[in-house]
Amino acid sequence: MSTTTPGGTPATSPTFVNGAVSFWYREGGVPARRPALPGDLDVDVALVGGGYTSLWTAYYLKQAQPDLRIAVLEKEFAGFGASGRNGGWLSAEPPGQMRRYAKSHGRESAVALQREMFSSVDEVIRVAAEEGIEADIQKDGLLHVATNAAQERRLREGLPPLRAEGWGHDDLVELDADQLAKRVRVAGARYAQWSPHCARIQPAKLVRGLADVVERMGVAIYEGTEVTEIRPHEAVTPHGTVKATYVIRALEGFTAGLRGHRRVWLPMNSSMIVTEPLPASAWDEIGWRGAELIGDEANSYCYIQRTTDGRIAIGGRGIPYMFGSHVDQRGETRAATQLQLQAILRQHFPATEGVGIDHTWSGVLGVPRDWCATVHLDERTGLGWAGGYVGHGVTTTNLAGRTLRDLILRQKTDLTRLPWVDRKVRGWEPEPLRWLGVRSLYVAYRAADRHENSGLERTSVIARVANVISGR
């Protein structure tokens, strides 16, 4: 195995890969493309983007009304974007978002959304089992881990309101350092909270399996088909125009590339590394036997998974935003970002010293200006969308798919009354303010983490100001 190299070079394995969409496609390879759109087409529902949102929407629509003509239009291949590149968290806990929904729509409505998020975790697991989708799913929960006094204080102070206000977090379990060590030994950990509402998945297996399922149900998936413009009842591509009663935009982080949508959602870059398989001696030292997901409570947080083949995958924000809302299509990651993530890995798990990095990749998620996901459908124009999941998309896309089903079928249900339906939010600032703002905020968050690691007892003032400015 490789060891950490001097001079600012990532410690890579002999089989190291940078980009190639993501590590999740190493097993089974990047899929062969389905045929492109053959020409003009008339359908009932056109879904723009071949990720989880479109596929879940197609799945539930076909279940409810099998005779619907549905087409999925994808520039690359189904699962090319965030659906095939994420950290593998089937999670349901965005409390900051829920409080913003409560402020605009009332706490009862926001609590209903939170509870639907919880149930959506189990719904994904149910469908995967029922449809025979093998995606390495294991529901062992999520550990929020504090490694300094400020992080511990944030976690502890946030718990009583979650319990007292009826958010459904009564099953959060507090763990002191010794109790946490019985599950997993994170260096320097002082305190943690465990939630049962999270499962580990293999993202590419889930999206590929779901695409195969909806195709068997009669949904047409056209790959290599870029939608260049969306108009009322039309999706325009170089191969032809698709006319539809409903056209649903489900491009998430790639929304900014669509004409007229550059400032709608900010494409936030997130990067990951995955190690070589760890030796038994390293796992003995770490003691991580289950499939719990792990997130630290740093302001520039990270998210961690133990893979089924005994690796550690860890992600975070490297270069969070590219000027002009541009995105790196192939997922290549800069050496500086690899080093940042490698340093966090070694800090949390010293036993990984000497273990090489086997793969690194990046992807984008769509971030609304208020950091709250939305679902929308305009009956007059037939235009709709869902997205802005800010890190909880594996679960939220399922709820979005069921909500869009009800909206398209014109059914008034509990889902269509949730506070994220038809939520309006202003766009992001124009350049260069957008670039300067986002880059400055993440510099601030890293500075705040350095201050907190130096012994602060409470959240850094820098982070508190950055949170207010960002709307996070």
RODO-2510 file (C-alpha; in nm, 4 decimals, decimal comma):
residues 472
     n   res          X          Y          Z
     1     m     0,0000     0,0000     0,0000
     2     s     0,1011     0,3611    -0,0581
     3     t     0,1912     0,5906     0,2279
     4     t     0,1214     0,9581     0,2596
     5     t     0,3646     1,1389     0,0348
     6     p     0,5537     1,4581     0,1176
     7     g     0,5265     1,7845    -0,0710
     8     g     0,1501     1,8105    -0,1006
     9     t     0,0835     1,5042    -0,3137
    10     p    -0,2146     1,2805    -0,2348
    11     a    -0,1253     0,9272    -0,1240
    12     t    -0,2815     0,7286    -0,4055
    13     s    -0,3075     0,3565    -0,4724
    14     p    -0,1604     0,1876    -0,7809
    15     t    -0,5142     0,1691    -0,9245
    16     f    -0,6001     0,5332    -0,8501
    17     v    -0,8708     0,6957    -1,0673
    18     n    -0,9638     1,0640    -1,0802
    19     g    -1,3119     1,1348    -1,2116
    20     a    -1,4622     0,8735    -1,4463
    21     v    -1,7996     0,9891    -1,3062
    22     s    -1,7564     0,8216    -0,9635
    23     f    -1,6177     0,5240    -0,7742
    24     w    -1,9675     0,3789    -0,7587
    25     y    -1,9400     0,2910    -1,1282
    26     r    -1,6186     0,0909    -1,0823
    27     e    -1,8366    -0,2116    -1,0092
    28     g    -2,0171    -0,2935    -1,3306
    29     g    -1,8692    -0,0010    -1,5212
    30     v    -2,0311     0,3026    -1,6765
    31     p    -2,3424     0,1710    -1,8525
    32     a    -2,3749     0,1574    -2,2298
    33     r    -2,5958     0,4402    -2,3502
    34     r    -2,9527     0,3859    -2,4461
    35     p    -3,0537     0,5260    -2,7870
    36     a    -3,1067     0,8989    -2,8306
    37     l    -3,4406     1,0585    -2,9106
    38     p    -3,5158     0,9559    -3,2701
    39     g    -3,7074     1,2726    -3,3611
    40     d    -4,0140     1,4745    -3,2667
    41     l    -4,2319     1,3043    -3,0090
    42     d    -4,5687     1,3483    -2,8380
    43     v    -4,6094     1,2192    -2,4808
    44     d    -4,8144     1,2866    -2,1715
    45     v    -4,5162     1,3593    -1,9436
    46     a    -4,1620     1,4598    -2,0418
    47     l    -3,9055     1,4366    -1,7628
    48     v    -3,5892     1,6396    -1,8219
    49     g    -3,2892     1,4760    -1,6556
    50     g    -3,2186     1,1103    -1,5941
    51     g    -3,1621     1,1055    -1,2192
    52     y    -3,3592     0,9920    -0,9157
    53     t    -3,6235     1,2663    -0,9422
    54     s    -3,7306     1,1745    -1,2957
    55     l    -3,7078     0,8012    -1,2355
    56     w    -3,9103     0,8061    -0,9141
    57     t    -4,1718     1,0295    -1,0777
    58     a    -4,1965     0,7926    -1,3740
    59     y    -4,2168     0,4909    -1,1426
    60     y    -4,5076     0,6223    -0,9363
    61     l    -4,6933     0,7646    -1,2368
    62     k    -4,6757     0,4326    -1,4199
    63     q    -4,7944     0,2491    -1,1112
    64     a    -5,0908     0,4831    -1,0764
    65     q    -5,1806     0,5073    -1,4464
    66     p    -5,0044     0,2487    -1,6664
    67     d    -5,1322     0,3932    -1,9952
    68     l    -4,9467     0,7240    -1,9507
    69     r    -4,6880     0,7962    -2,2193
    70     i    -4,3738     0,9025    -2,0343
    71     a    -4,0315     0,9986    -2,1719
    72     v    -3,7110     1,0646    -1,9771
    73     l    -3,4626     1,2904    -2,1605
    74     e    -3,0999     1,2690    -2,0457
    75     k    -2,7913     1,4412    -2,1882
    76     e    -2,5474     1,1654    -2,0809
    77     f    -2,6846     0,8469    -1,9217
    78     a    -2,9330     0,7836    -1,6432
    79     g    -2,7469     0,8386    -1,3161
    80     f    -2,4675     1,0525    -1,4610
    81     g    -2,5253     1,3423    -1,2212
    82     a    -2,5643     1,3592    -0,8444
    83     s    -2,7732     1,0397    -0,8396
    84     g    -2,4631     0,8383    -0,9267
    85     r    -2,2020     1,0455    -0,7428
    86     n    -2,3396     1,1166    -0,3945
    87     g    -2,2136     0,9925    -0,0603
    88     g    -2,4600     0,7063    -0,0343
    89     w    -2,6692     0,8545     0,2462
    90     l    -3,0383     0,7680     0,2386
    91     s    -3,0967     1,0403     0,4986
    92     a    -3,3854     1,2527     0,6197
    93     e    -3,2617     1,5139     0,8656
    94     p    -3,2328     1,8705     0,7345
    95     p    -3,3516     2,0543     1,0528
    96     g    -3,2381     2,3957     0,9271
    97     q    -3,4618     2,3618     0,6233
    98     m    -3,7554     2,2476     0,8327
    99     r    -3,7385     2,5564     1,0519
   100     r    -3,7468     2,7789     0,7441
   101     y    -4,0563     2,5950     0,6199
   102     a    -4,2090     2,6407     0,9668
   103     k    -4,1431     3,0146     0,9538
   104     s    -4,3234     3,0522     0,6210
   105     h    -4,5983     2,7882     0,6520
   106     g    -4,6335     2,7109     1,0216
   107     r    -4,4700     2,4468     1,2410
   108     e    -4,7436     2,1851     1,1939
   109     s    -4,6945     2,1879     0,8182
   110     a    -4,3158     2,1667     0,8505
   111     v    -4,3428     1,8780     1,0979
   112     a    -4,5603     1,6929     0,8461
   113     l    -4,2866     1,7357     0,5856
   114     q    -4,0213     1,6112     0,8265
   115     r    -4,2248     1,3008     0,9049
   116     e    -4,2772     1,2354     0,5335
   117     m    -3,9003     1,2535     0,4941
   118     f    -3,8576     0,9892     0,7623
   119     s    -4,1102     0,7594     0,5967
   120     s    -3,9445     0,8138     0,2578
   121     v    -3,6304     0,6393     0,3825
   122     d    -3,8339     0,3257     0,4413
   123     e    -4,0229     0,3727     0,1148
   124     v    -3,6994     0,3615    -0,0876
   125     i    -3,5941     0,0477     0,0989
   126     r    -3,9359    -0,1106     0,0389
   127     v    -3,9375    -0,0419    -0,3354
   128     a    -3,5804    -0,1626    -0,3794
   129     a    -3,6679    -0,4914    -0,2094
   130     e    -3,9971    -0,5307    -0,3949
   131     e    -3,8403    -0,4586    -0,7357
   132     g    -3,5276    -0,6649    -0,6774
   133     i    -3,2867    -0,3691    -0,6845
   134     e    -2,9677    -0,4753    -0,5056
   135     a    -2,8054    -0,1513    -0,3878
   136     d    -2,6110    -0,2549    -0,0749
   137     i    -2,8815    -0,0993     0,1424
   138     q    -2,8379    -0,1328     0,5171
   139     k    -3,0299     0,0807     0,7654
   140     d    -2,7978     0,1227     1,0636
   141     g    -2,8671     0,4916     1,1174
   142     l    -2,6603     0,8076     1,1240
   143     l    -2,4029     0,9282     1,3763
   144     h    -2,3575     1,3033     1,4251
   145     v    -2,0124     1,3285     1,5865
   146     a    -1,8631     1,6250     1,7755
   147     t    -1,4835     1,6465     1,7970
   148     n    -1,4458     1,9776     1,9829
   149     a    -1,6293     2,1770     2,2487
   150     a    -1,8108     2,4090     2,0069
   151     q    -1,9423     2,1189     1,8004
   152     e    -2,0582     1,9397     2,1142
   153     r    -2,2388     2,2504     2,2341
   154     r    -2,4167     2,2892     1,8969
   155     l    -2,5367     1,9311     1,9082
   156     r    -2,6478     1,9425     2,2710
   157     e    -2,8271     2,2767     2,2413
   158     g    -3,0058     2,1670     1,9251
   159     l    -3,1560     1,8543     2,0778
   160     p    -3,4137     1,9884     2,3281
   161     p    -3,6015     2,1971     2,0659
   162     l    -3,6138     1,8978     1,8312
   163     r    -3,7752     1,6917     2,1037
   164     a    -3,9954     1,9601     2,2569
   165     e    -4,1402     2,0919     1,9309
   166     g    -4,2672     1,7561     1,8069
   167     w    -4,0365     1,7111     1,5086
   168     g    -4,0322     1,3335     1,5458
   169     h    -3,6784     1,3202     1,6802
   170     d    -3,7717     1,1463     2,0046
   171     d    -3,5660     0,8479     1,8912
   172     l    -3,2377     1,0418     1,8749
   173     v    -2,9900     0,8714     2,1093
   174     e    -2,7160     1,0617     2,2891
   175     l    -2,3764     0,8930     2,3154
   176     d    -2,0802     0,9971     2,5259
   177     a    -1,7281     0,9293     2,4030
   178     d    -1,7135     0,5791     2,5533
   179     q    -2,0521     0,4799     2,4154
   180     l    -1,9594     0,6077     2,0707
   181     a    -1,6322     0,4127     2,0801
   182     k    -1,8310     0,0910     2,1144
   183     r    -1,9777     0,1636     1,7694
   184     v    -1,6848     0,3393     1,6025
   185     r    -1,3680     0,5080     1,7275
   186     v    -1,3383     0,8587     1,5832
   187     a    -1,0220     1,0283     1,7057
   188     g    -1,0956     1,3153     1,9427
   189     a    -1,4708     1,2475     1,9550
   190     r    -1,6351     1,3920     2,2672
   191     y    -2,0052     1,3346     2,2063
   192     a    -2,2444     1,2064     1,9401
   193     q    -2,6097     1,1654     1,8543
   194     w    -2,7463     0,8638     1,6683
   195     s    -3,0574     0,8736     1,4527
   196     p    -3,2243     0,5635     1,3084
   197     h    -3,3539     0,7542     1,0034
   198     c    -3,0689     0,6823     0,7641
   199     a    -2,9422     0,3937     0,5541
   200     r    -2,6276     0,3244     0,3589
   201     i    -2,6718     0,2707    -0,0148
   202     q    -2,4593     0,2218    -0,3253
   203     p    -2,5913     0,5140    -0,5324
   204     a    -2,5092     0,3903    -0,8826
   205     k    -2,6671     0,0520    -0,8165
   206     l    -2,9859     0,2202    -0,6977
   207     v    -3,0188     0,4570    -0,9940
   208     r    -2,9285     0,1929    -1,2522
   209     g    -3,1714    -0,0531    -1,0978
   210     l    -3,4490     0,2043    -1,0866
   211     a    -3,3884     0,2997    -1,4512
   212     d    -3,4169    -0,0645    -1,5539
   213     v    -3,7399    -0,1025    -1,3566
   214     v    -3,9160     0,1987    -1,5100
   215     e    -3,8007     0,0956    -1,8570
   216     r    -3,9649    -0,2438    -1,8074
   217     m    -4,2792    -0,0604    -1,6999
   218     g    -4,2929     0,1066    -2,0404
   219     v    -4,1146     0,4367    -1,9772
   220     a    -3,8965     0,5545    -2,2678
   221     i    -3,5478     0,6655    -2,1580
   222     y    -3,3592     0,8628    -2,4224
   223     e    -2,9896     0,9121    -2,3447
   224     g    -2,7396     1,1290    -2,5271
   225     t    -3,0287     1,3730    -2,5619
   226     e    -2,9626     1,7203    -2,4248
   227     v    -3,2593     1,9459    -2,3608
   228     t    -3,1507     2,2952    -2,4650
   229     e    -3,4721     2,4795    -2,3882
   230     i    -3,7925     2,4215    -2,1989
   231     r    -4,1090     2,5982    -2,3162
   232     p    -4,4750     2,5563    -2,2207
   233     h    -4,5649     2,1977    -2,3131
   234     e    -4,2330     2,1498    -2,5001
   235     a    -3,8798     2,0245    -2,4388
   236     v    -3,6431     2,1209    -2,7205
   237     t    -3,3450     1,8984    -2,8099
   238     p    -3,1051     1,8806    -3,1089
   239     h    -3,2766     1,5534    -3,2046
   240     g    -3,6297     1,6885    -3,2087
   241     t    -3,8944     1,8570    -2,9953
   242     v    -4,0919     1,6634    -2,7380
   243     k    -4,4454     1,7927    -2,6922
   244     a    -4,6077     1,6984    -2,3647
   245     t    -4,8990     1,7864    -2,1411
   246     y    -4,6417     1,8228    -1,8639
   247     v    -4,2694     1,8998    -1,8875
   248     i    -4,0848     1,8447    -1,5592
   249     r    -3,7413     1,9961    -1,5026
   250     a    -3,5339     1,7615    -1,2855
   251     l    -3,1756     1,8715    -1,3516
   252     e    -3,0718     1,9560    -0,9931
   253     g    -2,7122     2,0916    -1,0051
   254     f    -2,7146     2,1064    -1,3849
   255     t    -3,0144     2,3436    -1,3924
   256     a    -2,7857     2,6432    -1,4460
   257     g    -2,6860     2,5055    -1,7867
   258     l    -3,0401     2,5407    -1,9182
   259     r    -3,1230     2,8571    -2,1072
   260     g    -3,2710     3,1196    -1,8747
   261     h    -3,1963     2,9276    -1,5544
   262     r    -2,8416     3,0348    -1,4607
   263     r    -2,9408     3,2010    -1,1323
   264     v    -3,2246     2,9677    -1,0266
   265     w    -3,0157     2,7169    -0,8296
   266     l    -2,6465     2,7440    -0,7552
   267     p    -2,4452     2,4373    -0,8631
   268     m    -2,2556     2,3574    -0,5424
   269     n    -1,9553     2,1348    -0,5942
   270     s    -1,8969     1,8425    -0,3587
   271     s    -1,6021     1,6043    -0,3747
   272     m    -1,5245     1,2569    -0,2449
   273     i    -1,2362     1,0195    -0,1988
   274     v    -1,2463     0,6489    -0,1272
   275     t    -0,9647     0,4408     0,0160
   276     e    -0,8279     0,1063    -0,0818
   277     p    -0,9858    -0,1763     0,1202
   278     l    -0,8583    -0,1389     0,4770
   279     p    -0,6651    -0,4280     0,6335
   280     a    -0,8240    -0,6138     0,9241
   281     s    -0,5802    -0,4494     1,1670
   282     a    -0,7096    -0,1036     1,0715
   283     w    -1,0719    -0,2083     1,1163
   284     d    -0,9830    -0,3599     1,4537
   285     e    -0,8446    -0,0218     1,5581
   286     i    -1,1418     0,1737     1,4210
   287     g    -1,4006    -0,0773     1,5428
   288     w    -1,6624     0,0196     1,2846
   289     r    -1,8514    -0,3060     1,2315
   290     g    -2,1899    -0,1790     1,1198
   291     a    -2,3054     0,0396     0,8314
   292     e    -2,3756     0,3591     1,0245
   293     l    -2,3205     0,6761     0,8274
   294     i    -2,1010     0,9343     0,9994
   295     g    -2,1095     1,3118     0,9761
   296     d    -1,8918     1,5484     1,1751
   297     e    -2,0297     1,8748     1,3097
   298     a    -1,7672     2,1028     1,1573
   299     n    -1,8955     2,4119     0,9779
   300     s    -1,7311     2,2800     0,6604
   301     y    -1,8737     1,9386     0,7364
   302     c    -1,7845     1,5988     0,5956
   303     y    -1,9896     1,2843     0,5322
   304     i    -1,8524     0,9332     0,5642
   305     q    -1,9542     0,5799     0,4635
   306     r    -1,8067     0,2364     0,5232
   307     t    -1,8506     0,0530     0,1938
   308     t    -1,9534    -0,3083     0,1643
   309     d    -1,6052    -0,4070     0,0456
   310     g    -1,4297    -0,2559     0,3473
   311     r    -1,3279     0,0908     0,2306
   312     i    -1,3970     0,4335     0,3752
   313     a    -1,5594     0,6896     0,1454
   314     i    -1,5485     1,0487     0,2681
   315     g    -1,6798     1,3659     0,1094
   316     g    -1,6993     1,7385     0,1642
   317     r    -1,6865     2,0764    -0,0041
   318     g    -1,3565     2,1274    -0,1844
   319     i    -1,3817     2,4070    -0,4424
   320     p    -1,7509     2,4719    -0,3733
   321     y    -1,8378     2,6867    -0,6737
   322     m    -1,7043     2,7691    -1,0206
   323     f    -1,7436     3,1156    -1,1693
   324     g    -2,0510     3,1642    -1,3861
   325     s    -2,2235     2,8527    -1,2465
   326     h    -2,0060     2,6298    -1,4633
   327     v    -1,9671     2,2631    -1,3732
   328     d    -1,7001     2,0017    -1,4349
   329     q    -1,8811     1,7382    -1,6377
   330     r    -1,6428     1,4468    -1,5761
   331     g    -1,6000     1,4775    -1,2018
   332     e    -1,2247     1,5279    -1,1879
   333     t    -1,1001     1,6592    -0,8530
   334     r    -0,8088     1,8940    -0,7869
   335     a    -0,5130     1,7712    -0,5849
   336     a    -0,5725     2,0385    -0,3178
   337     t    -0,9234     1,9060    -0,2556
   338     q    -0,7970     1,5489    -0,2416
   339     l    -0,5435     1,6565     0,0205
   340     q    -0,8124     1,8340     0,2264
   341     l    -1,0298     1,5241     0,2333
   342     q    -0,7320     1,2977     0,2981
   343     a    -0,6339     1,5137     0,5961
   344     i    -0,9848     1,4876     0,7428
   345     l    -0,9791     1,1100     0,6892
   346     r    -0,6434     1,0721     0,8712
   347     q    -0,7566     1,3085     1,1472
   348     h    -1,0740     1,1124     1,2208
   349     f    -0,9250     0,7668     1,1589
   350     p    -0,5486     0,7582     1,2228
   351     a    -0,5499     0,3858     1,1403
   352     t    -0,5879     0,4822     0,7730
   353     e    -0,2344     0,6260     0,7672
   354     g    -0,0535     0,4284     0,4995
   355     v    -0,3743     0,3293     0,3211
   356     g    -0,3857     0,4642    -0,0327
   357     i    -0,6645     0,6662    -0,1931
   358     d    -0,8160     0,4592    -0,4724
   359     h    -1,0600     0,7005    -0,6370
   360     t    -1,1628     1,0644    -0,6206
   361     w    -1,4517     1,2387    -0,7933
   362     s    -1,6752     1,5446    -0,7765
   363     g    -2,0324     1,6375    -0,8591
   364     v    -2,2785     1,9208    -0,8163
   365     l    -2,5958     1,9631    -0,6156
   366     g    -2,8541     2,2335    -0,6731
   367     v    -2,8778     2,4944    -0,3971
   368     p    -3,1715     2,7397    -0,3835
   369     r    -3,1047     3,0840    -0,2366
   370     d    -3,2923     2,9892     0,0817
   371     w    -3,1453     2,6329     0,0955
   372     c    -3,4950     2,4787     0,0809
   373     a    -3,6076     2,2155    -0,1692
   374     t    -3,9152     2,2810    -0,3823
   375     v    -4,1748     2,0998    -0,5939
   376     h    -4,3877     2,2926    -0,8406
   377     l    -4,6379     2,2350    -1,1209
   378     d    -4,8104     2,5015    -1,3298
   379     e    -5,1310     2,3633    -1,4794
   380     r    -5,1546     2,6466    -1,7339
   381     t    -4,8118     2,6011    -1,8947
   382     g    -4,7592     2,2356    -1,8035
   383     l    -4,4176     2,3247    -1,6625
   384     g    -4,2979     2,1821    -1,3358
   385     w    -3,9846     2,1077    -1,1407
   386     a    -3,8419     1,9499    -0,8301
   387     g    -3,5003     1,9896    -0,6724
   388     g    -3,2746     2,1974    -0,4535
   389     y    -3,2214     1,9049    -0,2168
   390     v    -2,8966     2,0406    -0,0625
   391     g    -2,7500     1,7078     0,0390
   392     h    -3,0583     1,4978     0,1145
   393     g    -3,1543     1,4132    -0,2414
   394     v    -3,1363     1,0343    -0,2226
   395     t    -3,4400     1,0418     0,0061
   396     t    -3,6076     1,3657    -0,0988
   397     t    -3,6232     1,2660    -0,4651
   398     n    -3,8511     0,9800    -0,3696
   399     l    -4,0874     1,2136    -0,1882
   400     a    -4,0661     1,4543    -0,4831
   401     g    -4,1586     1,1761    -0,7249
   402     r    -4,4689     1,0833    -0,5272
   403     t    -4,5645     1,4501    -0,4884
   404     l    -4,5259     1,5180    -0,8620
   405     r    -4,7373     1,2097    -0,9314
   406     d    -5,0229     1,3560    -0,7282
   407     l    -4,9854     1,7008    -0,8843
   408     i    -4,9774     1,5636    -1,2391
   409     l    -5,2788     1,3432    -1,1743
   410     r    -5,4556     1,6440    -1,0181
   411     q    -5,5096     1,4723    -0,6874
   412     k    -5,5332     1,6797    -0,3703
   413     t    -5,3450     1,4779    -0,1083
   414     d    -5,1433     1,5252     0,2082
   415     l    -4,8340     1,5351    -0,0126
   416     t    -4,9593     1,8196    -0,2317
   417     r    -5,0301     2,0243     0,0827
   418     l    -4,6727     2,0027     0,2145
   419     p    -4,4951     2,3377     0,2536
   420     w    -4,2332     2,2788    -0,0143
   421     v    -4,5001     2,2616    -0,2879
   422     d    -4,5042     2,5841    -0,4946
   423     r    -4,2480     2,7503    -0,2647
   424     k    -4,1163     3,0673    -0,4265
   425     v    -3,7627     3,1925    -0,3674
   426     r    -3,5540     3,4636    -0,5274
   427     g    -3,2640     3,3789    -0,7514
   428     w    -2,8961     3,4003    -0,6701
   429     e    -2,7021     3,7234    -0,7115
   430     p    -2,5416     3,8006    -1,0504
   431     e    -2,1708     3,7496    -1,1099
   432     p    -1,9190     3,8368    -0,9816
   433     l    -2,1133     3,8743    -0,6568
   434     r    -2,2204     3,5102    -0,6661
   435     w    -1,8662     3,3774    -0,7010
   436     l    -1,7171     3,6196    -0,4477
   437     g    -1,9905     3,5468    -0,1973
   438     v    -1,9786     3,1670    -0,2121
   439     r    -1,6004     3,1438    -0,2134
   440     s    -1,5742     3,3922     0,0752
   441     l    -1,8300     3,2041     0,2801
   442     y    -1,6435     2,8764     0,2551
   443     v    -1,3160     3,0479     0,3436
   444     a    -1,5029     3,1808     0,6461
   445     y    -1,6359     2,8379     0,7438
   446     r    -1,2876     2,6886     0,7318
   447     a    -1,1539     2,9756     0,9411
   448     a    -1,4358     2,9175     1,1900
   449     d    -1,3396     2,5508     1,2157
   450     r    -0,9791     2,6438     1,2873
   451     h    -1,0926     2,8770     1,5652
   452     e    -1,3220     2,6158     1,7135
   453     n    -1,0474     2,3531     1,7032
   454     s    -0,8261     2,5906     1,9015
   455     g    -1,0559     2,5603     2,2029
   456     l    -1,3617     2,7822     2,1566
   457     e    -1,6512     2,6756     2,3767
   458     r    -1,9249     2,7934     2,1393
   459     t    -1,9844     2,8360     1,7666
   460     s    -1,7403     3,0812     1,6128
   461     v    -1,8758     3,4309     1,5442
   462     i    -1,7364     3,3908     1,1919
   463     a    -1,9619     3,0890     1,1307
   464     r    -2,2669     3,2605     1,2811
   465     v    -2,2248     3,5614     1,0528
   466     a    -2,1616     3,3363     0,7510
   467     n    -2,4812     3,1413     0,8244
   468     v    -2,6864     3,4612     0,8301
   469     i    -2,5368     3,5850     0,5017
   470     s    -2,5700     3,2517     0,3230
   471     g    -2,9218     3,1784     0,4436
   472     r    -2,8030     2,8300     0,5416
***
